[in-house]
């Protein structure tokens, strides 16, 4: 019953859920090994937050995809403009902007 009420509540307020699957490039994988998975997860959450969303679940995987995440976002949420390249801080993922 708890799940049913959660689903109903999400539909009422217009919350959308998205399954995101991703793969690391060779450079991204090197960064993951160098800095660790926690900083990658934090960086991912920051990017989702910039789109007025939240990360419900985040998993690393072996096989065809390297990450799986479930992201929620309110219907009608406004996306913020991503920073211009000159405004970006150093990425915790690769050490580059």
C-alpha positions in Angstrom: 0.0 0.0 0.0 2.9 2.4 0.7 4.0 2.1 -2.9 0.6 2.8 -4.3 0.1 5.9 -2.2 3.6 7.2 -3.3 2.7 6.6 -7.0 -0.6 8.4 -6.5 1.0 11.3 -4.8 3.7 11.6 -7.5 1.0 11.6 -10.2 -1.0 14.3 -8.4 1.9 16.7 -8.2 3.1 15.9 -11.7 6.4 14.3 -10.9 8.1 12.5 -13.8 10.7 9.7 -13.3 13.4 9.0 -15.8 15.8 6.1 -16.2 19.2 7.3 -17.2 21.8 4.9 -18.5 25.3 5.9 -19.3 28.8 4.8 -20.3 32.1 6.2 -19.5 34.6 7.1 -22.2 38.2 5.9 -21.8 39.1 9.4 -20.3 36.0 9.3 -18.0 37.0 5.8 -16.8 40.5 7.0 -16.1 39.0 9.9 -14.1 36.8 7.5 -12.2 39.7 5.4 -11.2 41.8 8.5 -10.2 39.2 10.4 -8.2 36.8 7.7 -7.2 33.1 7.1 -7.6 31.9 9.4 -4.9 33.0 12.6 -6.8 31.3 11.2 -10.0 28.1 10.7 -8.1 28.2 14.2 -6.6 28.9 15.7 -10.0 26.0 13.8 -11.5 23.7 15.0 -8.7 24.8 18.6 -9.3 24.0 18.3 -13.0 20.5 16.9 -12.3 19.9 19.6 -9.7 20.7 22.3 -12.3 17.8 20.9 -14.2 15.5 21.2 -11.1 15.6 17.4 -10.7 16.7 15.0 -8.0 18.5 11.7 -8.0 16.3 9.0 -6.6 18.8 6.1 -7.2 22.3 5.8 -8.7 24.1 2.6 -9.4 27.4 1.6 -11.0 27.2 -1.5 -13.2 29.4 -3.9 -15.2 28.5 -4.7 -18.8 27.1 -2.6 -21.6 26.2 0.4 -19.4 28.4 1.8 -16.6 25.8 3.7 -14.6 22.0 3.5 -14.1 20.2 6.3 -12.4 16.5 7.1 -11.6 15.9 10.8 -11.7 12.7 12.7 -10.7 11.6 16.0 -12.0 8.5 18.1 -11.3 6.3 18.8 -14.3 6.8 22.3 -15.5 10.2 22.7 -13.7 12.3 25.3 -15.3 15.8 24.4 -16.4 18.6 26.7 -15.5 21.0 27.9 -18.2 24.1 25.8 -18.0 27.2 28.0 -17.3 29.1 29.2 -20.3 32.5 27.5 -20.8 34.3 30.6 -19.4 32.1 30.4 -16.2 32.6 26.7 -15.5 34.6 25.5 -12.6 37.0 22.6 -12.9 35.1 19.4 -13.3 35.5 17.0 -10.4 35.2 14.2 -13.0 38.0 14.9 -15.4 39.9 17.9 -13.9 38.9 19.9 -17.0 36.0 22.3 -17.6 
